Amino acid sequence: MSVHSVRRHPAVQVLGRGGMVCYGLVHVLLAVLTAQVVLGDRGERADQKGAVATLAETGLGPVLLWVVAVGLFAFALWQVALAASGYQWVPPGRKRVVRRLGAAGRAITAVAIGVAAVNYATGAGQSGSTEQSQTWTARVLALPFGQVLVGAVALLVIGLGVAVARKGVKKSFEDDLDMSELPVATRTWVERLGRIGWVGKGISYALIGVLVGFAAVNADPRESGGLDKALHTLAAQPYGVFLLAVIALGFLGFGGYCFAAARAHKD
C-alpha cells in the first residue's frame, strides 16, 4: 500500500482528524496555563507537558490521558502521511516543501506530547521542557564551537516563530481548509481564530529562540529554557503581562482552529 493510499484511508482520516481535536485540546489547556501566569500563578508548568499534567489531575485523569495519547499518536500518523505525499493542492516547489516540513514538525510534537501523556497515565511522570532544553543546551555547549551551534539553533527557532506568525498574518492557513465543510456562520470565526492562533504560536516560538540565544551568548545553559521558562521570564518584564495575554489568546485561538481543521482540513 502506497503512502498516498494510507493517507486517504478512511481509518487514518477519522483517527487523524480525531487526533487533531486532541491537539487542539492541548492548546486550549496551554491557554489556561498561560492565563494563570498572567494572573501571577507561578506554581503551574506552562508548557505542553504541563497541559497534559492538568488532565492527569482531573477525576477522569487516567482515561483522558489514554484517549489524548492515542489521539495524538493517530494525529502524528496522519501528519507523517501528509509530510510524505500530502498538500497536492499547493503548487510544487518551496511552498509545498514548507507545508510538508510543518506537518513533520507537528508529528514530532504530537508524539512527544503523547509519550508524556502515557508516562503520566502510567505514573512515570515527565520532566518539563525547560529542564530538557537546559540539558541539551549544556551538551551542545560542551562541543567544539558549541556557542556557535547553540546560536544557530536560536536563530532557527526564531526564524520558525516568524514563519509561523507570518502564516497567521497572511492567512495562508486558509489554503489548507475546505471552508465549504464548515457552517457558513462559523467561517468568519475560523478565520479570526486561525489568525490569532498562528500569530500567538509564532510569538511563543520566537521567545524560546531568544532564551536559547541568551544561553549561546553567555555560554550558560541555565539561561536556556522551554515554553514554561519563556512565559515566566516574559511575565517579569515591563508590559510582559500584556504580551502573555496575547499569547494566551493565541493558544486559545489555535485550539479553536484545530477543532475546525479537524473537520475541514483538505485531504
Secondary structure, DSSP 4 states (H G I P E B T S, - for coil): --HHHHHH-HHHHHHHHHHHHHHHHHHHHHHHHHHHHHTT--SS--SHHHHHHHHHTSTTHHHHHHHHHHHHHHHHHHHHHHHHH--TTSPTTHHHHHHHHHHHHHHHHHHHHHHHHHHHHTT-----HHHHHHHHHHHHHTSTTHHHHHHHHHHHHHHHHHHHHHHHHTTGGGGGB-GGGS-HHHHHHHHHHHHHHHHHHHHHHHHHHHHHHHHHHHT-GGG---HHHHHHHHHTSTTHHHHHHHHHHHHHHHHHHHHHHHHHB--
